[in-house]
Amino acid sequence: MKRQSGQIVLITLLVLAVGVTVALSVIGRTTIDTSISGQVEESARAFSAAEAGIEEALRSGQGTAGAQVLTSGITYTTTVNALGGVIGDYKFPKKTPIAATDTFWFVEHNADGTISEIVTYGGDNIDICWSRGNPETAVVISLLYRNSADGTYQVARDAFDPDSSRADTNNFTKISSASTGCGLENVHKKTLSFASYSIQPNQDILIALRFRPVYADAQFAFSSGSGLPLQGSRIESVGTTQTGVTRKVVVDNTYTSAPTLFDAAVYSQSSFGY
């Protein structure tokens, strides 16, 4: 009888041990889930604050003078820095997709976003550089400018291909193999001499250089010994919660340019105007 009683006690203890283990596991899992849920909520609040800072900077064009309160315990701080506007190298913030067109501006922009048609860039040439790929990227360019002699708007076009086997069939201008340029290593580089396109940069108003990669995406950069005009602004916004969680959002707000279709829809062998 005592042996049976002992076995019952042992079994009961085992059952209790298993039950306690399961209960502790459930409690621990619940605590972890609650903690993760709280972290996700705090992260979302911080991101929301950072995004609010971006929206405010886009509206005002300025950063904040210290932390701004969004709601109780949640703040954001934003900074706005220029893109371009330097002597030397300018690297585009992101790659340009194949068949898409980006714009490098030679003129400044007014507060309302319109261009200021005065001579801004006075250099005789500019280097355009782009990253290597597989296949290698070729590039098509359009130089938009205003002729000082008659006030007409004109466009000069060209195309360059580092792959000599393709250049024989696509009639692009062959360029040399990869080199160093625009502050980057192992890139393709072409120096554009404006005189070769009958452009006088100290008299004609260079407006923009539009470029489109062919065959592959590419990262583009420009370099010049003359001052490069502003290309837009970079906005960085940091949101912070009461518990100290921070999240950052970065937006490169480049100046608006015409879509890719513009280069085909508005075309002239010599000039166009309005």
Backbone as CSV, one residue per row, in Angstrom:
resi,resn,N_x,N_y,N_z,CA_x,CA_y,CA_z,C_x,C_y,C_z
1,MET,0.831,-1.204,0.000,0.000,0.000,0.000,0.866,1.255,0.000
2,LYS,1.942,1.249,0.818,2.853,2.383,0.875,3.561,2.572,-0.456
3,ARG,3.897,1.407,-1.156,4.579,1.518,-2.442,3.677,2.197,-3.453
4,GLN,2.377,1.797,-3.492,1.439,2.406,-4.423,1.285,3.901,-4.148
5,SER,1.226,4.230,-2.830,1.089,5.642,-2.440,2.299,6.447,-2.914
6,GLY,3.493,5.894,-2.812,4.705,6.569,-3.251,4.731,6.793,-4.752
7,GLN,4.240,5.754,-5.497,4.195,5.877,-6.949,3.230,6.988,-7.379
8,ILE,2.120,7.075,-6.681,1.123,8.110,-6.994,1.717,9.499,-6.763
9,VAL,2.445,9.636,-5.635,3.079,10.929,-5.338,4.104,11.296,-6.410
10,LEU,4.896,10.292,-6.833,5.922,10.528,-7.843,5.294,10.963,-9.166
11,ILE,4.236,10.239,-9.561,3.549,10.584,-10.814,2.950,11.986,-10.739
12,THR,2.390,12.288,-9.578,1.791,13.616,-9.381,2.844,14.705,-9.494
13,LEU,4.010,14.468,-8.887,5.089,15.443,-8.968,5.569,15.635,-10.409
14,LEU,5.653,14.517,-11.145,6.070,14.607,-12.543,5.080,15.414,-13.373
15,VAL,3.789,15.119,-13.130,2.740,15.851,-13.858,2.799,17.343,-13.529
16,LEU,2.994,17.643,-12.223,3.090,19.038,-11.797,4.306,19.721,-12.423
17,ALA,5.439,18.999,-12.504,6.649,19.567,-13.090,6.441,19.893,-14.564
18,VAL,5.800,18.945,-15.275,5.519,19.190,-16.689,4.581,20.386,-16.850
19,GLY,3.554,20.425,-15.993,2.592,21.528,-16.064,3.242,22.875,-15.787
20,VAL,4.115,22.907,-14.756,4.807,24.156,-14.429,5.723,24.587,-15.575
21,THR,6.419,23.613,-16.196,7.317,23.920,-17.312,6.545,24.521,-18.476
22,VAL,5.390,23.880,-18.794,4.562,24.391,-19.888,4.050,25.791,-19.571
23,ALA,3.606,25.983,-18.340,3.068,27.289,-17.932,4.144,28.370,-18.022
24,LEU,5.354,28.056,-17.537,6.439,29.029,-17.596,6.810,29.357,-19.046
25,SER,6.778,28.329,-19.918,7.085,28.538,-21.320,6.066,29.466,-21.974
26,VAL,4.777,29.232,-21.654,3.713,30.074,-22.209,3.853,31.509,-21.716
27,ILE,4.139,31.648,-20.408,4.294,32.992,-19.838,5.480,33.717,-20.479
28,GLY,6.619,32.981,-20.667,7.796,33.581,-21.282,7.523,33.998,-22.716
29,ARG,6.818,33.125,-23.457,6.499,33.439,-24.856,5.583,34.657,-24.934
30,THR,4.616,34.718,-24.033,3.699,35.862,-24.002,4.452,37.149,-23.704
31,THR,5.399,37.055,-22.761,6.191,38.239,-22.405,7.023,38.710,-23.590
32,ILE,7.631,37.760,-24.311,8.437,38.099,-25.490,7.561,38.725,-26.568
33,ASP,6.383,38.099,-26.825,5.478,38.632,-27.841,5.028,40.041,-27.497
34,THR,4.751,40.255,-26.211,4.328,41.587,-25.764,5.443,42.601,-25.962
35,SER,6.692,42.168,-25.655,7.839,43.052,-25.819,8.057,43.406,-27.280
36,ILE,7.973,42.378,-28.161,8.148,42.610,-29.594,7.061,43.530,-30.123
37,SER,5.832,43.295,-29.685,4.714,44.126,-30.114,4.934,45.582,-29.700
38,GLY,5.450,45.769,-28.489,5.727,47.121,-28.017,6.819,47.789,-28.831
39,GLN,7.858,47.005,-29.201,8.946,47.550,-29.999,8.462,47.942,-31.396
40,VAL,7.583,47.102,-31.967,7.038,47.408,-33.297,6.209,48.689,-33.243
41,GLU,5.413,48.835,-32.194,4.595,50.037,-32.051,5.467,51.282,-31.877
42,GLU,6.523,51.162,-31.073,7.421,52.291,-30.875,8.148,52.650,-32.173
43,SER,8.559,51.626,-32.916,9.227,51.857,-34.192,8.283,52.565,-35.163
44,ALA,7.013,52.140,-35.201,6.031,52.759,-36.087,5.807,54.218,-35.716
45,ARG,5.766,54.505,-34.404,5.587,55.893,-33.963,6.778,56.753,-34.393
46,ALA,7.996,56.188,-34.256,9.194,56.934,-34.643,9.205,57.197,-36.143
47,PHE,8.844,56.186,-36.946,8.785,56.366,-38.395,7.737,57.406,-38.777
48,SER,6.591,57.364,-38.119,5.542,58.340,-38.415,6.024,59.758,-38.135
49,ALA,6.758,59.917,-37.030,7.301,61.234,-36.692,8.319,61.681,-37.739
50,ALA,9.188,60.761,-38.164,10.192,61.097,-39.178,9.525,61.485,-40.492
51,GLU,8.489,60.769,-40.875,7.778,61.080,-42.118,7.076,62.430,-42.019
52,ALA,6.557,62.754,-40.836,5.943,64.071,-40.637,6.982,65.171,-40.826
53,GLY,8.208,64.924,-40.367,9.281,65.887,-40.559,9.623,66.067,-42.029
54,ILE,9.614,64.974,-42.801,9.870,65.049,-44.240,8.808,65.901,-44.919
55,GLU,7.557,65.651,-44.594,6.461,66.405,-45.206,6.569,67.889,-44.892
56,GLU,6.925,68.219,-43.667,7.051,69.618,-43.285,8.216,70.280,-44.014
57,ALA,9.329,69.552,-44.152,10.494,70.106,-44.859,10.189,70.298,-46.348
58,LEU,9.442,69.369,-46.942,9.057,69.524,-48.347,8.156,70.742,-48.523
59,ARG,7.333,71.013,-47.544,6.425,72.150,-47.617,7.160,73.474,-47.434
60,SER,8.048,73.516,-46.433,8.714,74.769,-46.084,10.051,74.965,-46.783
61,GLY,10.683,73.861,-47.195,12.004,73.936,-47.801,13.117,74.149,-46.797
62,GLN,12.804,74.021,-45.507,13.791,74.266,-44.460,13.787,73.138,-43.443
63,GLY,14.909,73.018,-42.726,14.993,72.067,-41.632,14.417,72.679,-40.357
64,THR,14.502,71.931,-39.269,13.969,72.413,-38.002,15.076,72.990,-37.131
65,ALA,14.698,73.950,-36.306,15.639,74.517,-35.337,15.458,73.756,-34.029
66,GLY,16.019,72.559,-33.972,15.838,71.707,-32.805,14.672,70.750,-32.994
67,ALA,14.402,69.961,-31.947,13.341,68.955,-32.003,11.965,69.617,-31.997
68,GLN,11.083,69.097,-32.858,9.712,69.583,-32.930,8.774,68.514,-32.384
69,VAL,7.807,68.908,-31.568,6.883,67.965,-30.945,5.762,67.633,-31.925
70,LEU,5.607,66.333,-32.219,4.506,65.880,-33.061,3.273,65.605,-32.198
71,THR,3.429,64.737,-31.203,2.426,64.497,-30.175,3.182,64.334,-28.860
72,SER,2.468,64.182,-27.776,3.104,64.084,-26.469,4.159,62.973,-26.442
73,GLY,5.400,63.351,-26.186,6.491,62.380,-26.066,7.099,61.952,-27.381
74,ILE,6.604,62.441,-28.515,7.113,62.046,-29.833,7.568,63.295,-30.575
75,THR,8.833,63.303,-31.021,9.409,64.477,-31.683,10.088,64.094,-32.989
76,TYR,10.381,65.108,-33.795,11.170,64.898,-35.017,12.123,66.063,-35.208
77,THR,13.256,65.764,-35.845,14.255,66.761,-36.185,14.646,66.572,-37.641
78,THR,14.633,67.642,-38.438,14.965,67.526,-39.854,16.104,68.456,-40.221
79,THR,16.913,68.023,-41.189,17.967,68.853,-41.775,17.806,68.830,-43.291
80,VAL,18.097,69.950,-43.927,18.013,70.065,-45.377,19.372,70.520,-45.896
81,ASN,19.986,69.696,-46.759,21.299,70.005,-47.322,21.224,70.019,-48.843
82,ALA,22.081,70.828,-49.446,22.072,70.993,-50.896,22.637,69.763,-51.600
83,LEU,22.077,69.459,-52.765,22.644,68.473,-53.678,23.312,69.252,-54.804
84,GLY,24.597,69.031,-55.007,25.328,69.802,-56.004,25.764,71.132,-55.419
85,GLY,25.917,72.118,-56.299,26.337,73.433,-55.846,27.783,73.490,-55.386
86,VAL,28.634,72.632,-55.954,30.035,72.575,-55.535,30.945,72.604,-56.765
87,ILE,32.212,72.841,-56.526,33.223,72.696,-57.572,33.843,71.317,-57.413
88,GLY,33.780,70.520,-58.466,34.350,69.176,-58.375,33.378,68.119,-58.868
89,ASP,33.055,67.168,-57.996,32.282,65.995,-58.394,30.869,66.026,-57.828
90,TYR,29.939,65.518,-58.607,28.566,65.333,-58.132,28.079,63.958,-58.592
91,LYS,27.708,63.120,-57.631,27.212,61.786,-57.924,25.709,61.762,-57.729
92,PHE,24.992,61.258,-58.729,23.543,61.166,-58.610,23.177,60.233,-57.456
93,PRO,22.117,60.561,-56.709,21.786,59.798,-55.501,21.494,58.320,-55.740
94,LYS,20.995,57.972,-56.906,20.635,56.577,-57.163,20.911,56.217,-58.615
95,LYS,20.877,54.927,-58.906,21.095,54.467,-60.276,19.954,54.923,-61.179
96,THR,20.290,55.150,-62.434,19.279,55.464,-63.435,18.915,54.169,-64.144
97,PRO,17.626,53.772,-64.096,17.223,52.509,-64.740,17.381,52.567,-66.252
98,ILE,17.550,51.413,-66.851,17.673,51.311,-68.294,16.455,51.936,-68.958
99,ALA,16.705,52.725,-70.003,15.678,53.389,-70.812,14.971,54.540,-70.093
100,ALA,15.334,54.826,-68.833,14.796,56.003,-68.140,15.747,57.172,-68.367
101,THR,15.240,58.395,-68.207,16.045,59.584,-68.444,16.149,60.412,-67.176
102,ASP,17.370,60.833,-66.829,17.599,61.753,-65.721,18.136,63.064,-66.284
103,THR,18.128,64.093,-65.433,18.528,65.425,-65.886,19.566,66.026,-64.956
104,PHE,20.634,66.525,-65.555,21.617,67.326,-64.825,21.400,68.768,-65.239
105,TRP,21.159,69.643,-64.251,20.831,71.037,-64.545,22.076,71.918,-64.598
106,PHE,22.120,72.792,-65.614,23.186,73.785,-65.723,22.743,75.156,-65.215
107,VAL,21.470,75.309,-64.873,20.940,76.585,-64.394,20.382,76.416,-62.987
108,GLU,20.266,77.538,-62.289,19.653,77.519,-60.962,18.135,77.530,-61.093
109,HIS,17.461,77.260,-59.974,16.007,77.254,-59.947,15.495,78.344,-59.008
110,ASN,14.353,78.921,-59.370,13.713,79.915,-58.524,12.971,79.223,-57.384
111,ALA,12.497,80.005,-56.435,11.813,79.459,-55.262,10.565,78.675,-55.645
112,ASP,9.911,79.057,-56.760,8.692,78.361,-57.179,8.968,77.139,-58.045
113,GLY,10.262,76.805,-58.218,10.625,75.612,-58.973,10.923,75.844,-60.432
114,THR,10.643,77.041,-60.942,10.953,77.341,-62.336,12.450,77.599,-62.493
115,ILE,12.935,77.434,-63.726,14.366,77.619,-63.951,14.681,79.094,-64.172
116,SER,15.884,79.486,-63.779,16.357,80.853,-63.964,17.244,80.869,-65.201
117,GLU,16.740,81.422,-66.291,17.448,81.368,-67.571,18.490,82.470,-67.689
118,ILE,19.533,82.327,-66.895,20.704,83.184,-67.017,21.923,82.280,-67.065
119,VAL,23.011,82.792,-67.639,24.224,81.975,-67.729,24.722,81.662,-66.324
120,THR,24.729,80.373,-65.985,25.163,79.935,-64.655,26.441,79.119,-64.733
121,TYR,26.459,78.190,-65.681,27.640,77.334,-65.835,28.522,77.912,-66.928
122,GLY,29.764,78.260,-66.590,30.659,78.891,-67.546,31.810,78.040,-68.009
123,GLY,31.816,76.757,-67.613,32.909,75.881,-68.021,32.860,75.545,-69.502
124,ASP,34.013,75.248,-70.077,34.081,74.881,-71.491,33.710,73.431,-71.727
125,ASN,33.744,72.623,-70.664,33.423,71.202,-70.808,32.935,70.652,-69.465
126,ILE,32.513,69.404,-69.503,32.105,68.709,-68.289,32.322,67.212,-68.503
127,ASP,32.732,66.516,-67.449,32.916,65.065,-67.525,31.633,64.368,-67.093
128,ILE,31.192,63.400,-67.874,30.090,62.535,-67.483,30.657,61.136,-67.279
129,CYS,30.366,60.532,-66.139,30.894,59.203,-65.802,29.728,58.279,-65.478
130,TRP,29.890,56.998,-65.799,28.852,56.039,-65.436,29.470,54.687,-65.115
131,SER,28.784,53.951,-64.255,29.302,52.693,-63.730,29.338,51.605,-64.806
132,ARG,30.186,50.634,-64.569,30.289,49.494,-65.464,29.186,48.498,-65.146
133,GLY,28.859,47.664,-66.106,27.829,46.650,-65.905,28.075,45.451,-66.797
134,ASN,27.171,44.512,-66.741,27.238,43.330,-67.593,25.824,43.047,-68.118
135,PRO,25.535,43.481,-69.340,26.444,44.053,-70.338,26.844,45.482,-69.971
136,GLU,27.855,45.996,-70.669,28.293,47.362,-70.437,27.211,48.350,-70.863
137,THR,27.126,49.440,-70.134,26.099,50.445,-70.400,26.589,51.465,-71.415
138,ALA,25.750,51.746,-72.401,25.964,52.873,-73.301,25.065,54.014,-72.817
139,VAL,25.300,55.211,-73.310,24.500,56.351,-72.848,24.158,57.266,-74.016
140,VAL,22.917,57.760,-73.996,22.443,58.726,-74.980,22.226,60.046,-74.247
141,ILE,22.746,61.152,-74.791,22.631,62.448,-74.121,21.933,63.472,-75.012
142,SER,21.320,64.452,-74.370,20.743,65.606,-75.057,21.154,66.854,-74.289
143,LEU,21.819,67.777,-74.955,22.208,69.049,-74.362,21.177,70.106,-74.768
144,LEU,20.448,70.631,-73.796,19.446,71.659,-74.068,20.033,73.024,-73.734
145,TYR,19.914,73.962,-74.662,20.486,75.294,-74.427,19.705,76.348,-75.202
146,ARG,19.922,77.590,-74.802,19.295,78.727,-75.490,20.365,79.504,-76.230
147,ASN,20.178,79.624,-77.534,21.159,80.303,-78.370,21.111,81.802,-78.116
148,SER,22.271,82.378,-77.824,22.314,83.799,-77.489,22.102,84.696,-78.705
149,ALA,22.392,84.179,-79.896,22.303,85.006,-81.103,20.860,85.330,-81.477
150,ASP,19.980,84.342,-81.424,18.596,84.566,-81.851,17.555,84.212,-80.793
151,GLY,18.012,83.744,-79.606,17.078,83.449,-78.524,16.312,82.149,-78.680
152,THR,16.667,81.338,-79.683,15.958,80.074,-79.884,16.486,79.006,-78.937
153,TYR,15.619,78.053,-78.644,16.000,76.909,-77.804,16.471,75.792,-78.723
154,GLN,17.636,75.243,-78.424,18.218,74.241,-79.299,18.640,73.010,-78.506
155,VAL,18.833,71.922,-79.228,19.235,70.666,-78.603,20.354,70.032,-79.416
156,ALA,21.359,69.557,-78.716,22.460,68.814,-79.348,22.449,67.405,-78.774
157,ARG,22.540,66.424,-79.639,22.434,65.036,-79.194,23.714,64.268,-79.513
158,ASP,23.961,63.249,-78.677,25.111,62.380,-78.912,24.870,61.064,-78.180
159,ALA,25.693,60.075,-78.490,25.565,58.771,-77.843,26.937,58.116,-77.789
160,PHE,27.201,57.424,-76.672,28.522,56.835,-76.459,28.382,55.382,-76.004
161,ASP,29.296,54.545,-76.502,29.249,53.124,-76.171,30.673,52.608,-75.931
162,PRO,30.936,52.037,-74.739,32.272,51.490,-74.479,32.504,50.127,-75.133
163,ASP,31.423,49.500,-75.626,31.539,48.192,-76.264,31.726,48.405,-77.761
164,SER,32.944,48.222,-78.235,33.253,48.520,-79.633,32.492,47.621,-80.602
165,SER,32.157,46.397,-80.180,31.434,45.491,-81.075,30.029,45.999,-81.359
166,ARG,29.412,46.678,-80.370,28.076,47.238,-80.571,28.154,48.566,-81.311
167,ALA,29.175,49.343,-81.007,29.292,50.671,-81.595,29.364,50.618,-83.120
168,ASP,29.831,49.498,-83.651,29.900,49.344,-85.102,28.514,49.226,-85.723
169,THR,27.536,48.776,-84.931,26.191,48.561,-85.472,25.190,49.619,-85.013
170,ASN,25.363,50.154,-83.807,24.396,51.147,-83.321,24.803,52.584,-83.668
171,ASN,25.994,52.739,-84.268,26.494,54.055,-84.686,26.719,55.011,-83.525
172,PHE,26.874,54.484,-82.301,27.257,55.320,-81.165,28.749,55.629,-81.268
173,THR,29.166,56.702,-80.633,30.584,57.049,-80.595,31.322,56.110,-79.651
174,LYS,32.402,55.516,-80.127,33.196,54.625,-79.290,33.966,55.440,-78.249
175,ILE,34.057,54.909,-77.047,34.887,55.537,-76.028,35.867,54.515,-75.499
176,SER,36.880,54.998,-74.798,37.919,54.110,-74.284,37.384,53.252,-73.153
177,SER,38.169,52.295,-72.717,37.774,51.372,-71.656,37.657,52.104,-70.322
178,ALA,37.218,51.386,-69.296,36.947,51.975,-67.985,38.172,52.678,-67.410
179,SER,37.908,53.733,-66.653,38.992,54.493,-66.052,38.498,55.102,-64.738
180,THR,39.301,55.986,-64.185,38.926,56.706,-62.979,38.389,58.074,-63.365
181,GLY,37.294,58.496,-62.730,36.746,59.799,-63.052,35.600,60.168,-62.144
182,CYS,35.349,61.458,-62.012,34.218,61.978,-61.219,34.269,61.503,-59.773
183,GLY,35.474,61.261,-59.275,35.618,60.798,-57.899,35.318,59.327,-57.709
184,LEU,35.182,58.567,-58.791,34.835,57.153,-58.719,35.910,56.312,-59.395
185,GLU,35.974,55.053,-58.992,36.922,54.113,-59.589,36.213,53.211,-60.594
186,ASN,36.947,52.796,-61.611,36.478,51.796,-62.563,35.138,52.183,-63.186
187,VAL,35.102,53.366,-63.775,33.901,53.851,-64.438,34.239,54.238,-65.875
188,HIS,33.206,54.384,-66.688,33.390,54.937,-68.026,33.280,56.456,-67.932
189,LYS,34.111,57.155,-68.688,34.120,58.617,-68.634,34.205,59.199,-70.035
190,LYS,33.416,60.261,-70.225,33.485,61.001,-71.485,33.492,62.486,-71.160
191,THR,34.469,63.195,-71.687,34.527,64.643,-71.525,33.742,65.294,-72.659
192,LEU,32.715,66.038,-72.295,31.886,66.722,-73.290,32.426,68.141,-73.480
193,SER,32.936,68.416,-74.654,33.410,69.750,-74.997,32.275,70.476,-75.704
194,PHE,31.792,71.551,-75.115,30.617,72.228,-75.661,30.891,72.844,-77.031
195,ALA,32.133,73.245,-77.265,32.473,73.831,-78.563,32.232,72.846,-79.704
196,SER,32.404,71.549,-79.423,32.195,70.544,-80.464,30.733,70.429,-80.870
197,TYR,29.834,70.996,-80.056,28.400,71.022,-80.380,27.955,72.428,-80.781
198,SER,28.941,73.292,-81.070,28.685,74.689,-81.459,27.968,75.471,-80.364
199,ILE,28.289,75.140,-79.106,27.720,75.846,-77.962,28.806,76.720,-77.343
200,GLN,28.478,77.976,-77.072,29.388,78.893,-76.403,28.883,79.111,-74.973
201,PRO,29.424,78.381,-74.001,28.860,78.408,-72.646,28.896,79.766,-71.956
202,ASN,29.801,80.655,-72.364,29.850,81.986,-71.754,28.839,82.951,-72.370
203,GLN,28.200,82.513,-73.465,27.195,83.353,-74.129,25.848,82.640,-74.218
204,ASP,25.867,81.426,-74.764,24.636,80.643,-74.818,24.266,80.188,-73.406
205,ILE,22.986,80.013,-73.166,22.536,79.588,-71.844,22.368,78.073,-71.834
206,LEU,23.329,77.379,-71.250,23.200,75.937,-71.064,22.095,75.696,-70.039
207,ILE,21.112,74.902,-70.403,19.969,74.672,-69.510,20.090,73.332,-68.797
208,ALA,20.255,72.268,-69.544,20.278,70.944,-68.914,20.958,69.928,-69.812
209,LEU,21.454,68.880,-69.186,21.966,67.718,-69.890,21.102,66.536,-69.481
210,ARG,20.392,65.983,-70.444,19.546,64.819,-70.167,20.278,63.568,-70.646
211,PHE,20.271,62.526,-69.838,21.027,61.321,-70.173,20.182,60.077,-69.924
212,ARG,20.376,59.101,-70.788,19.589,57.864,-70.725,20.501,56.661,-70.933
213,PRO,20.574,55.746,-69.952,21.400,54.545,-70.142,20.731,53.546,-71.079
214,VAL,21.551,52.874,-71.860,21.084,51.854,-72.795,21.794,50.547,-72.492
215,TYR,21.075,49.433,-72.564,21.568,48.073,-72.360,21.626,47.656,-70.889
216,ALA,21.793,48.597,-69.947,21.854,48.237,-68.522,21.670,49.496,-67.666
217,ASP,21.254,49.285,-66.407,21.175,50.391,-65.454,22.583,50.930,-65.185
218,ALA,22.660,52.154,-64.694,23.984,52.722,-64.401,23.873,53.825,-63.359
219,GLN,24.958,53.968,-62.595,25.114,55.075,-61.654,25.895,56.177,-62.363
220,PHE,25.363,57.399,-62.360,25.996,58.495,-63.092,26.589,59.521,-62.139
221,ALA,27.622,60.185,-62.610,28.263,61.261,-61.852,28.824,62.269,-62.848
222,PHE,29.036,63.494,-62.361,29.569,64.563,-63.198,30.723,65.243,-62.471
223,SER,31.621,65.814,-63.248,32.774,66.488,-62.646,33.181,67.676,-63.507
224,SER,33.596,68.755,-62.819,34.017,69.947,-63.535,34.898,70.805,-62.639
225,GLY,35.789,71.558,-63.269,36.583,72.520,-62.524,35.819,73.796,-62.251
226,SER,34.655,73.940,-62.880,33.784,75.087,-62.633,32.711,74.687,-61.626
227,GLY,32.066,75.660,-61.030,31.025,75.376,-60.054,29.838,74.674,-60.687
228,LEU,29.383,73.605,-60.055,28.212,72.879,-60.531,26.962,73.458,-59.868
229,PRO,25.938,73.771,-60.631,24.719,74.326,-60.047,24.029,73.336,-59.110
230,LEU,23.148,73.853,-58.280,22.355,73.006,-57.385,21.472,72.066,-58.194
231,GLN,21.320,70.850,-57.687,20.475,69.849,-58.342,19.246,69.502,-57.501
232,GLY,19.121,70.124,-56.341,18.004,69.828,-55.446,18.478,69.841,-54.006
233,SER,17.828,69.061,-53.166,18.191,69.028,-51.743,18.007,67.628,-51.178
234,ARG,18.753,67.340,-50.135,18.599,66.074,-49.398,17.994,66.380,-48.031
235,ILE,16.884,65.729,-47.730,16.184,65.949,-46.467,16.366,64.708,-45.589
236,GLU,16.861,64.912,-44.379,16.995,63.833,-43.409,16.134,64.172,-42.196
237,SER,15.296,63.235,-41.810,14.392,63.456,-40.683,14.518,62.299,-39.705
238,VAL,14.689,62.620,-38.420,14.812,61.611,-37.372,13.637,61.753,-36.416
239,GLY,12.868,60.670,-36.272,11.761,60.647,-35.328,12.186,59.942,-34.050
240,THR,11.758,60.464,-32.900,12.137,59.908,-31.597,10.914,59.759,-30.712
241,THR,10.806,58.599,-30.044,9.690,58.362,-29.132,10.123,58.648,-27.697
242,GLN,9.141,58.593,-26.795,9.414,58.890,-25.384,10.370,57.881,-24.767
243,THR,10.367,56.646,-25.289,11.244,55.606,-24.757,12.633,55.637,-25.379
244,GLY,12.860,56.567,-26.302,14.187,56.700,-26.904,14.391,55.976,-28.210
245,VAL,13.343,55.362,-28.761,13.459,54.694,-30.060,13.550,55.762,-31.150
246,THR,14.529,55.638,-32.055,14.701,56.604,-33.142,14.688,55.891,-34.492
247,ARG,14.148,56.552,-35.474,14.142,56.062,-36.843,14.408,57.241,-37.780
248,LYS,15.165,56.976,-38.867,15.527,58.037,-39.812,14.938,57.758,-41.185
249,VAL,14.478,58.819,-41.840,14.002,58.766,-43.224,14.804,59.789,-44.026
250,VAL,15.326,59.365,-45.189,16.114,60.249,-46.051,15.433,60.350,-47.413
251,VAL,15.241,61.578,-47.890,14.610,61.814,-49.190,15.512,62.741,-50.008
252,ASP,15.864,62.316,-51.217,16.596,63.174,-52.148,15.580,63.876,-53.031
253,ASN,15.396,65.154,-52.791,14.386,65.950,-53.485,15.035,66.707,-54.635
254,THR,15.256,66.007,-55.755,15.878,66.640,-56.919,14.849,67.479,-57.671
255,TYR,15.353,68.440,-58.437,14.452,69.313,-59.182,13.651,68.518,-60.218
256,THR,12.423,68.927,-60.397,11.534,68.251,-61.340,12.042,68.424,-62.767
257,SER,11.953,67.356,-63.536,12.350,67.424,-64.943,11.314,66.720,-65.799
258,ALA,11.405,66.934,-67.086,10.449,66.343,-68.016,10.609,64.825,-68.063
259,PRO,9.530,64.096,-68.339,9.624,62.634,-68.439,10.435,62.206,-69.655
260,THR,10.768,60.919,-69.700,11.576,60.371,-70.793,10.965,60.659,-72.154
261,LEU,9.642,60.666,-72.232,8.945,60.889,-73.503,9.295,62.238,-74.123
262,PHE,9.693,63.199,-73.298,10.017,64.541,-73.786,11.057,64.504,-74.895
263,ASP,12.041,63.651,-74.771,13.133,63.628,-75.744,12.686,63.142,-77.105
264,ALA,11.592,62.390,-77.144,11.076,61.920,-78.417,9.947,62.809,-78.922
265,ALA,9.186,63.385,-77.990,8.026,64.191,-78.374,8.436,65.579,-78.856
266,VAL,9.489,66.134,-78.270,9.982,67.446,-78.677,11.349,67.234,-79.312
267,TYR,11.387,67.204,-80.619,12.633,66.877,-81.310,12.853,67.841,-82.471
268,SER,14.075,68.272,-82.612,14.406,69.160,-83.727,15.856,68.924,-84.121
269,GLN,16.104,68.954,-85.415,17.478,68.833,-85.896,18.272,70.100,-85.606
270,SER,17.559,71.213,-85.416,18.284,72.469,-85.196,17.750,73.229,-84.001
271,SER,16.494,73.698,-84.043,16.012,74.538,-82.959,14.508,74.379,-82.771
272,PHE,14.034,74.819,-81.618,12.603,74.866,-81.348,12.352,76.039,-80.423
273,GLY,11.153,76.538,-80.387,10.840,77.699,-79.550,9.373,77.766,-79.238
274,TYR,9.002,78.834,-78.532,7.592,79.019,-78.204,7.249,80.503,-78.234
